[in-house]
Amino acid sequence: MIETERLILRGWRESDVEPFHAMCNDAEVMEFLGPYLSRADAEGAMERQNGTLAQLGYCFWAVERREDGAFMGFCGVKPGPAETPIEGEIEIGWRLARPYWGKGYAREAAQASLDWVWANLDADSVSAITVLGNARSWGLMERLGMARAEGDDFDHPNVPIGNPIRRHITYRIARPVNHEAIGA
């Protein structure tokens, strides 16, 4: 579990499935992310993230607002997807429900996730991917200090050919010089 001033990043709970499912059926939230999720898909996502957490000690953690325990979405790190330029790298990602946009929550959660990586993993860098049209996402990447890896634009293998969100861009940030992983 990671705690910030306003947030808790934690493993997923069964009670997260319903608000996650609702979030993943919001047209604005999903504009650059692909098809809506069924309730079974949402449950499967929760199970996959908890499985990754159990296996690796990290995942795309559920994000909870400290003041009221509200499920806000997710943020965290996981292994980069196969057949992409970030395969085998640490990928950071986030998705928040629309009521939590524009309040700095995504940046707070993402910065906490990066800080956790630098303190706990022996990774030289952290990567992120999005589609060019998702300015909110790559804008946050830049605010976190990430830089676009121009040569690593790619067609995402999990997005059908012809789909306008198939083309992805890649951002990376190198480990800060003054951060060593615990036990590294």
C-alpha positions as CSV (number, residue, x, y, z in Angstrom):
1,M,0.0,0.0,0.0
2,I,1.2,3.5,-0.9
3,E,-0.2,6.5,0.9
4,T,0.0,10.1,-0.2
5,E,-1.6,13.3,1.3
6,R,-4.9,12.6,-0.4
7,L,-4.7,9.0,-1.7
8,I,-4.2,5.4,-0.9
9,L,-2.9,3.1,-3.7
10,R,-3.7,-0.5,-2.7
11,G,-4.7,-4.0,-3.9
12,W,-8.1,-4.4,-5.4
13,R,-11.3,-5.3,-3.5
14,E,-14.5,-6.9,-4.7
15,S,-16.2,-3.5,-3.8
16,D,-14.0,-1.8,-6.5
17,V,-15.6,-3.8,-9.4
18,E,-18.8,-1.9,-9.6
19,P,-17.3,1.6,-9.8
20,F,-14.5,0.3,-12.0
21,H,-17.1,-1.2,-14.4
22,A,-19.1,2.1,-14.4
23,M,-15.9,4.1,-15.1
24,C,-15.0,1.7,-18.0
25,N,-18.4,2.4,-19.6
26,D,-18.0,6.2,-19.6
27,A,-17.5,7.4,-23.2
28,E,-15.1,10.2,-22.1
29,V,-13.0,7.9,-19.9
30,M,-12.7,5.3,-22.6
31,E,-12.3,7.7,-25.6
32,F,-8.6,6.6,-26.2
33,L,-8.7,3.3,-24.3
34,G,-10.7,0.9,-26.4
35,P,-14.0,-0.9,-25.9
36,Y,-16.2,-0.7,-22.9
37,L,-15.8,-3.4,-20.3
38,S,-18.5,-5.9,-19.3
39,R,-18.9,-6.6,-15.6
40,A,-17.0,-9.9,-16.1
41,D,-14.2,-8.0,-17.8
42,A,-14.0,-5.7,-14.8
43,E,-13.9,-8.6,-12.4
44,G,-11.2,-10.2,-14.6
45,A,-9.1,-7.0,-14.5
46,M,-9.3,-6.9,-10.7
47,E,-8.2,-10.5,-10.5
48,R,-5.3,-9.9,-13.0
49,Q,-4.1,-6.9,-11.0
50,N,-4.3,-8.8,-7.7
51,G,-2.5,-11.7,-9.3
52,T,0.3,-9.4,-10.6
53,L,0.5,-7.9,-7.1
54,A,0.8,-11.3,-5.5
55,Q,3.4,-12.4,-8.0
56,L,5.5,-9.3,-8.3
57,G,4.7,-7.0,-5.4
58,Y,3.2,-4.3,-7.6
59,C,0.4,-3.7,-10.1
60,F,-1.9,-1.1,-11.4
61,W,-3.1,-0.4,-7.8
62,A,-6.7,0.7,-7.0
63,V,-6.7,4.4,-6.1
64,E,-8.8,5.3,-3.1
65,R,-9.5,8.8,-1.8
66,R,-8.4,9.0,1.8
67,E,-11.1,11.4,3.0
68,D,-14.0,9.1,2.2
69,G,-12.7,5.8,0.9
70,A,-14.1,6.4,-2.6
71,F,-12.7,4.2,-5.4
72,M,-11.3,6.7,-8.0
73,G,-9.7,4.4,-10.6
74,F,-6.2,2.9,-10.8
75,C,-2.6,3.9,-11.0
76,G,0.6,2.0,-10.7
77,V,3.1,-0.1,-12.5
78,K,3.3,-3.4,-14.3
79,P,5.4,-5.2,-16.8
80,G,5.1,-3.7,-20.3
81,P,2.9,-5.6,-22.7
82,A,4.4,-8.2,-25.1
83,E,5.1,-7.3,-28.7
84,T,5.5,-3.6,-27.9
85,P,8.6,-1.4,-27.5
86,I,8.2,-1.5,-23.7
87,E,8.1,-5.3,-23.4
88,G,10.2,-6.3,-20.4
89,E,10.2,-2.7,-19.0
90,I,8.3,-1.3,-16.1
91,E,5.2,0.5,-17.4
92,I,3.3,3.1,-15.5
93,G,-0.3,3.7,-16.2
94,W,-3.5,5.3,-14.8
95,R,-7.2,5.7,-15.3
96,L,-9.4,7.8,-13.1
97,A,-13.2,8.2,-13.2
98,R,-14.3,11.6,-14.7
99,P,-15.3,13.2,-11.4
100,Y,-11.7,13.1,-10.3
101,W,-10.2,14.7,-13.4
102,G,-8.5,18.1,-13.2
103,K,-7.8,18.0,-9.5
104,G,-4.2,16.7,-9.5
105,Y,-5.1,13.2,-8.3
106,A,-3.6,11.4,-11.3
107,R,-0.3,13.3,-10.9
108,E,-0.2,12.6,-7.2
109,A,-0.8,8.9,-7.7
110,A,1.6,8.7,-10.7
111,Q,4.4,10.5,-8.8
112,A,3.9,8.2,-5.8
113,S,4.1,5.2,-8.1
114,L,7.4,6.5,-9.7
115,D,8.8,7.1,-6.2
116,W,7.9,3.6,-5.2
117,V,9.6,2.1,-8.3
118,W,12.8,4.1,-7.6
119,A,12.8,3.0,-3.9
120,N,11.9,-0.7,-4.5
121,L,12.8,-1.9,-7.9
122,D,16.1,-2.1,-9.7
123,A,14.7,-0.5,-12.9
124,D,16.8,1.9,-15.0
125,S,13.7,3.6,-16.4
126,V,9.9,3.6,-16.4
127,S,7.8,3.7,-19.6
128,A,4.3,4.8,-20.5
129,I,2.2,4.4,-23.6
130,T,-0.8,6.2,-25.0
131,V,-2.3,7.4,-28.3
132,L,-1.2,10.7,-29.7
133,G,-4.7,12.1,-29.4
134,N,-4.8,11.6,-25.6
135,A,-3.2,14.9,-24.7
136,R,-4.3,14.6,-21.0
137,S,-2.3,11.4,-20.7
138,W,0.9,12.4,-22.5
139,G,0.6,15.9,-20.9
140,L,0.8,14.2,-17.5
141,M,3.7,12.1,-18.7
142,E,5.6,15.3,-19.5
143,R,4.7,16.9,-16.2
144,L,6.2,13.8,-14.5
145,G,9.4,14.5,-16.3
146,M,9.0,11.8,-18.9
147,A,10.2,12.4,-22.5
148,R,8.7,11.0,-25.7
149,A,10.8,8.2,-27.3
150,E,10.1,9.2,-30.9
151,G,11.6,6.1,-32.4
152,D,9.3,3.8,-30.3
153,D,5.9,4.8,-31.8
154,F,4.1,1.5,-32.6
155,D,0.8,-0.1,-33.6
156,H,-0.5,-1.8,-30.5
157,P,-0.9,-5.5,-31.2
158,N,-4.1,-5.7,-29.0
159,V,-5.9,-3.1,-31.0
160,P,-7.5,-4.1,-34.3
161,I,-6.1,-2.9,-37.6
162,G,-8.0,0.1,-38.8
163,N,-9.0,1.2,-35.3
164,P,-8.0,4.9,-34.8
165,I,-6.4,4.2,-31.4
166,R,-4.1,1.4,-32.7
167,R,-1.1,3.8,-33.2
168,H,0.6,4.4,-29.8
169,I,3.4,6.7,-28.6
170,T,6.0,5.9,-25.9
171,Y,7.4,8.0,-23.1
172,R,10.2,7.2,-20.7
173,I,11.8,8.5,-17.6
174,A,15.3,7.4,-16.4
175,R,16.0,6.6,-12.8
176,P,17.1,9.8,-11.0
177,V,20.8,9.7,-10.2
178,N,20.2,10.0,-6.5
179,H,17.7,7.0,-6.3
180,E,18.9,3.5,-5.6
181,A,16.6,0.6,-5.1
182,I,16.5,-1.0,-1.6
183,G,18.9,-3.9,-1.7
184,A,20.3,-3.0,-5.1
